[in-house]
Amino acid sequence: MKIKVPQLYAPKAISFCCELSEISADETYTFDFSNITNYESFAMLLSSAAIRQFCANKNLAPGQYDANYVNDKNFTYAGHMGYFQSAGFPLGRMPGEAPGGGTYIPLTKINVEQWIQNSIQAGRCLEQVDIIESESKGLARVLGQKNPELCKLFQYLIREAIRNVPEHAGTSEVWICGQYWRNRPGHPAEIAILDEGMGIMQSLCRNRRHREFISNNTEALEWAIKPGVSASFDPGKGDKGNNPNANSGYGLYIISEICRMTGGRFILLSETDCLDVFPYSFYKRTTNFHGTAVAIRINTERIQNYQEVIDAARKRGEETAKTIKNAFKQASIPSKGLLSE
């Protein structure tokens, strides 16, 4: 059976996950990449994971699926980024193999537990959030264009997206990809983060105080980007504002607000649903993916002072959280900014 892979920008990749889930059984499959001229970070990360899951769900051996492609500049770029190897095809570089340039982070698989073990072996006794921050700083430099304010903002965004995963997704494995477009208006940059752990609804509904508000997956995603909503919420244990290791439920909210404020885009996808947030519009999309994926796109020209941007989003969130019964009313120390610069 031939499976045509669409142009890899976000809406097409989101729909592609649905299309894969509806494909009937066959003995062999050929994924056709021959007409693709557009490869964007979030779409590459999501579609490669969806192909991996498709092949695993159908118990396909390597010889039962292959790729059809045209060896042009588009194929070369995707191969260099580790896209095909990530999807399970023996083409191009391995994930994380490309050195990373001034404009991109290749598809890279991260293991937070391994980061911790490496830190211990190096004799560094750091908390998990500090380790994630240190590693995020290195990733952020790639997209920061030697601009200190951009580097700090990317460090914050990457750290907040990654540190959610071990606690709420039940996995230490995270995928990341990033791209900076210097020739597009506003000089946008996109960071994509993906895990294949438990979905957002399952995570939030483990907390009985959230279950009464969540009846379906879309509602779970909507709650997840409200300020102060966390699977760890427990009013009996007080707020998390002064706890440097706490997850106070502000991370996704602040990230989404920063995307809005800079004229960018925020996508939150988990299981069967997706929220696609722009500065002045909001779309709900249907998909089919086991895990959670986040796209963070900002227009870098609008960043002058990274802390001012974070503070504006955080203050707005803390005011909103006062009206939400099952939410922390204060952001934790990490959500307020960088722990070290």
C-alpha positions as CSV (number, residue, x, y, z in Angstrom):
1,M,0.0,0.0,0.0
2,K,1.2,3.5,-0.9
3,I,0.8,6.2,1.8
4,K,1.3,9.8,0.6
5,V,2.9,12.0,3.2
6,P,1.6,15.6,3.0
7,Q,3.4,18.9,3.0
8,L,4.9,19.0,6.5
9,Y,3.5,22.1,8.1
10,A,1.4,21.9,11.2
11,P,-2.3,21.5,10.0
12,K,-1.3,18.9,7.4
13,A,0.8,16.9,9.9
14,I,-2.1,17.0,12.5
15,S,-4.5,15.6,9.9
16,F,-2.0,13.0,8.7
17,C,-2.1,11.4,12.2
18,C,-5.8,10.8,11.7
19,E,-5.3,9.4,8.2
20,L,-2.7,6.9,9.4
21,S,-5.1,5.7,12.1
22,E,-7.7,4.8,9.4
23,I,-5.4,2.9,7.1
24,S,-6.3,-0.7,6.7
25,A,-4.0,-3.7,7.1
26,D,-1.7,-4.7,4.3
27,E,1.5,-6.8,3.9
28,T,3.8,-3.8,3.0
29,Y,3.6,-0.1,3.0
30,T,5.5,2.6,1.0
31,F,5.5,6.1,2.5
32,D,5.7,8.6,-0.4
33,F,7.8,11.7,0.4
34,S,8.5,12.6,-3.2
35,N,6.3,15.7,-3.5
36,I,7.2,17.4,-0.2
37,T,8.7,20.8,-0.5
38,N,8.0,22.0,3.1
39,Y,9.5,20.6,6.2
40,E,8.8,22.5,9.5
41,S,10.0,21.5,13.0
42,F,6.7,20.6,14.7
43,A,5.4,18.9,11.6
44,M,8.5,16.8,11.3
45,L,8.6,15.8,14.9
46,L,4.9,14.9,14.9
47,S,4.7,13.0,11.6
48,S,7.9,11.0,12.3
49,A,6.5,9.9,15.7
50,A,3.1,9.1,14.1
51,I,4.9,6.9,11.5
52,R,6.8,5.2,14.2
53,Q,3.6,4.5,16.1
54,F,1.8,3.3,13.0
55,C,4.6,0.7,12.2
56,A,4.7,-0.4,15.9
57,N,0.9,-0.8,16.1
58,K,0.9,-2.9,13.0
59,N,3.9,-4.9,14.2
60,L,5.8,-4.2,11.0
61,A,9.3,-5.5,10.5
62,P,11.8,-3.1,8.7
63,G,11.3,-4.9,5.4
64,Q,7.6,-4.3,5.4
65,Y,7.8,-0.6,5.0
66,D,10.0,1.7,3.0
67,A,10.2,5.3,1.6
68,N,9.8,6.8,-1.8
69,Y,11.5,10.1,-2.2
70,V,13.3,12.5,-4.6
71,N,16.9,13.2,-3.7
72,D,16.7,17.0,-3.9
73,K,17.4,19.9,-1.5
74,N,14.2,19.2,0.5
75,F,15.1,15.6,1.0
76,T,18.7,16.6,1.9
77,Y,17.5,19.1,4.5
78,A,15.0,16.6,6.1
79,G,17.7,13.9,6.1
80,H,20.2,16.2,7.7
81,M,17.7,17.0,10.4
82,G,17.4,13.3,11.3
83,Y,13.7,13.2,10.1
84,F,13.8,9.9,8.2
85,Q,15.8,8.0,10.7
86,S,13.5,9.2,13.4
87,A,10.5,7.8,11.4
88,G,12.3,4.5,11.1
89,F,13.8,4.7,7.6
90,P,17.6,4.1,7.0
91,L,18.0,7.5,5.3
92,G,20.1,10.6,6.3
93,R,21.5,11.4,9.7
94,M,20.5,9.8,12.9
95,P,18.4,11.9,15.3
96,G,20.7,14.3,17.2
97,E,23.7,13.5,14.9
98,A,23.7,16.8,13.0
99,P,25.8,19.3,15.0
100,G,23.1,22.0,15.0
101,G,23.8,25.3,13.4
102,G,22.9,28.9,14.0
103,T,19.4,28.3,12.7
104,Y,18.3,24.8,13.8
105,I,18.1,22.1,16.4
106,P,17.9,18.7,14.6
107,L,15.3,16.1,15.7
108,T,16.9,15.0,18.9
109,K,15.8,12.4,21.5
110,I,16.4,13.4,25.1
111,N,16.4,11.2,28.2
112,V,15.9,13.3,31.3
113,E,16.9,10.4,33.6
114,Q,20.1,10.0,31.6
115,W,20.8,13.7,32.1
116,I,20.5,13.2,35.8
117,Q,22.7,10.1,35.8
118,N,25.3,12.0,33.8
119,S,25.2,14.8,36.3
120,I,25.7,12.4,39.2
121,Q,28.7,10.7,37.4
122,A,30.2,14.2,36.9
123,G,30.0,14.8,40.7
124,R,27.3,17.5,40.3
125,C,24.5,17.2,42.9
126,L,21.8,19.2,41.2
127,E,18.0,19.1,41.4
128,Q,16.2,17.9,38.3
129,V,14.9,21.4,37.4
130,D,18.5,22.7,37.5
131,I,19.8,19.9,35.3
132,I,17.0,20.6,32.8
133,E,17.7,24.3,32.9
134,S,21.4,23.7,32.2
135,E,20.8,21.4,29.2
136,S,18.1,23.8,27.9
137,K,20.6,26.6,27.9
138,G,22.8,24.7,25.5
139,L,19.9,24.0,23.2
140,A,18.7,27.7,23.4
141,R,22.1,29.0,22.2
142,V,21.5,27.4,18.8
143,L,18.5,29.5,18.1
144,G,19.4,32.6,20.0
145,Q,21.3,34.2,17.1
146,K,24.0,35.5,19.6
147,N,21.2,37.7,21.1
148,P,21.4,37.4,24.9
149,E,17.7,38.2,25.4
150,L,16.6,35.6,22.8
151,C,18.9,33.0,24.3
152,K,17.4,33.5,27.7
153,L,13.8,33.4,26.5
154,F,14.5,30.2,24.5
155,Q,16.1,28.7,27.5
156,Y,13.0,29.5,29.6
157,L,10.6,28.1,27.0
158,I,12.6,24.9,26.4
159,R,13.0,24.3,30.1
160,E,9.3,24.9,30.9
161,A,8.2,22.5,28.1
162,I,10.6,19.7,29.0
163,R,10.2,19.8,32.8
164,N,6.5,19.0,32.5
165,V,7.2,15.7,30.9
166,P,8.8,13.5,33.6
167,E,6.2,14.5,36.2
168,H,3.0,14.5,34.1
169,A,3.6,12.2,31.1
170,G,5.2,9.3,33.1
171,T,8.2,9.1,30.8
172,S,11.7,10.5,30.9
173,E,12.1,10.5,27.1
174,V,11.4,13.7,25.2
175,W,11.9,14.7,21.5
176,I,12.9,18.2,20.5
177,C,13.4,20.0,17.2
178,G,13.8,23.7,16.4
179,Q,14.2,26.2,13.5
180,Y,14.9,29.9,13.1
181,W,13.8,31.5,9.8
182,R,15.9,34.6,9.3
183,N,14.3,35.3,5.8
184,R,10.7,35.3,7.0
185,P,8.8,38.4,8.2
186,G,9.3,38.9,12.0
187,H,12.2,36.4,12.0
188,P,10.1,33.6,13.6
189,A,11.6,30.7,15.5
190,E,9.8,27.5,16.3
191,I,10.5,25.0,19.1
192,A,8.7,21.6,19.1
193,I,8.6,19.3,22.0
194,L,7.0,15.8,22.0
195,D,6.7,12.8,24.3
196,E,5.0,9.5,23.9
197,G,3.9,9.0,27.5
198,M,0.4,9.3,29.0
199,G,-1.9,12.0,27.5
200,I,-3.0,15.2,29.2
201,M,-6.5,14.0,30.0
202,Q,-5.2,10.9,31.8
203,S,-2.6,12.9,33.7
204,L,-5.0,15.6,34.9
205,C,-7.8,13.1,35.7
206,R,-5.5,11.3,38.1
207,N,-6.3,14.3,40.4
208,R,-9.9,14.0,41.6
209,R,-10.1,17.8,42.0
210,H,-9.9,18.1,38.2
211,R,-12.1,15.2,37.2
212,E,-15.3,17.0,37.9
213,F,-14.4,19.7,35.3
214,I,-13.1,17.4,32.6
215,S,-15.5,15.1,30.6
216,N,-13.6,14.8,27.4
217,N,-10.1,15.2,25.9
218,T,-10.7,18.7,24.4
219,E,-11.7,20.0,27.8
220,A,-8.6,18.5,29.3
221,L,-6.4,20.4,26.8
222,E,-8.4,23.6,27.5
223,W,-7.8,23.2,31.2
224,A,-4.1,22.4,30.7
225,I,-3.4,25.9,29.3
226,K,-5.3,27.7,32.1
227,P,-3.0,29.3,34.7
228,G,-2.3,27.3,37.8
229,V,-3.9,24.0,36.6
230,S,-1.6,21.2,37.5
231,A,-2.0,17.5,38.0
232,S,-0.2,18.0,41.3
233,F,-2.8,20.5,42.6
234,D,-3.7,20.0,46.3
235,P,-5.1,22.9,48.2
236,G,-4.2,21.2,51.5
237,K,-0.5,21.6,50.7
238,G,-0.7,25.3,50.0
239,D,0.6,27.3,47.0
240,K,3.9,26.6,45.2
241,G,5.1,30.2,44.8
242,N,8.2,29.7,47.0
243,N,9.1,26.2,46.1
244,P,12.0,26.2,43.5
245,N,11.2,22.5,42.5
246,A,7.4,22.8,42.2
247,N,5.2,22.5,39.2
248,S,2.5,25.1,39.7
249,G,0.7,24.7,36.4
250,Y,1.8,27.9,34.9
251,G,4.3,26.6,32.3
252,L,2.0,25.9,29.4
253,Y,-0.1,29.0,30.1
254,I,2.9,31.3,30.1
255,I,4.3,29.7,27.0
256,S,1.0,30.1,25.2
257,E,0.8,33.8,26.3
258,I,4.3,34.5,25.1
259,C,3.4,33.1,21.7
260,R,0.3,35.3,21.6
261,M,2.2,38.4,22.7
262,T,4.9,38.1,20.1
263,G,2.5,37.5,17.2
264,G,3.4,33.8,17.1
265,R,1.5,30.5,17.4
266,F,1.1,27.9,20.1
267,I,-0.1,24.3,19.5
268,L,-1.0,21.7,22.2
269,L,-1.8,18.3,20.9
270,S,-2.6,15.1,22.9
271,E,-4.4,11.9,21.9
272,T,-7.5,12.8,19.8
273,D,-7.5,16.6,20.0
274,C,-5.4,19.7,19.3
275,L,-5.6,23.3,20.3
276,D,-4.1,25.7,17.7
277,V,-3.7,29.2,19.3
278,F,-2.9,32.4,17.4
279,P,-2.8,36.0,18.7
280,Y,-6.4,36.6,17.7
281,S,-7.9,33.2,16.9
282,F,-8.2,29.8,18.4
283,Y,-8.9,26.5,16.5
284,K,-9.8,23.0,17.7
285,R,-8.5,20.3,15.5
286,T,-9.0,16.5,15.5
287,T,-6.0,14.2,15.4
288,N,-4.9,10.8,16.6
289,F,-1.6,10.5,18.5
290,H,-0.5,8.6,21.6
291,G,1.3,11.2,23.7
292,T,1.6,15.0,23.7
293,A,3.2,17.5,21.4
294,V,3.8,21.2,21.7
295,A,4.7,23.8,19.1
296,I,6.1,27.1,20.3
297,R,6.5,29.8,17.6
298,I,7.5,33.4,18.4
299,N,8.4,36.4,16.2
300,T,11.8,37.1,17.5
301,E,11.8,40.8,16.4
302,R,9.4,41.6,19.2
303,I,11.7,40.4,22.0
304,Q,13.6,43.2,23.7
305,N,13.7,42.1,27.3
306,Y,12.9,38.4,28.0
307,Q,12.0,38.9,31.7
308,E,9.5,41.6,30.9
309,V,7.7,39.3,28.5
310,I,7.6,36.5,31.1
311,D,6.5,38.9,33.9
312,A,3.6,40.3,31.8
313,A,2.3,36.8,31.0
314,R,2.8,35.6,34.6
315,K,1.0,38.5,36.2
316,R,-1.9,38.1,33.8
317,G,-2.1,34.4,34.7
318,E,-2.0,35.0,38.4
319,E,-4.9,37.4,38.1
320,T,-6.9,34.9,36.1
321,A,-6.0,32.0,38.5
322,K,-7.9,33.9,41.3
323,T,-11.1,33.1,39.5
324,I,-10.3,29.4,39.0
325,K,-11.3,27.1,41.9
326,N,-8.9,24.3,41.3
327,A,-5.8,26.3,40.4
328,F,-2.6,27.4,42.2
329,K,-2.8,31.2,42.7
330,Q,0.9,31.9,42.3
331,A,3.4,30.7,39.8
332,S,6.4,28.7,41.2
333,I,9.9,30.1,41.2
334,P,10.9,28.4,37.9
335,S,7.8,29.7,36.1
336,K,8.7,33.2,37.1
337,G,12.0,33.2,35.1
338,L,15.4,31.5,34.9
339,L,17.0,30.1,38.0
340,S,20.4,30.9,36.7
341,E,21.7,33.0,33.7
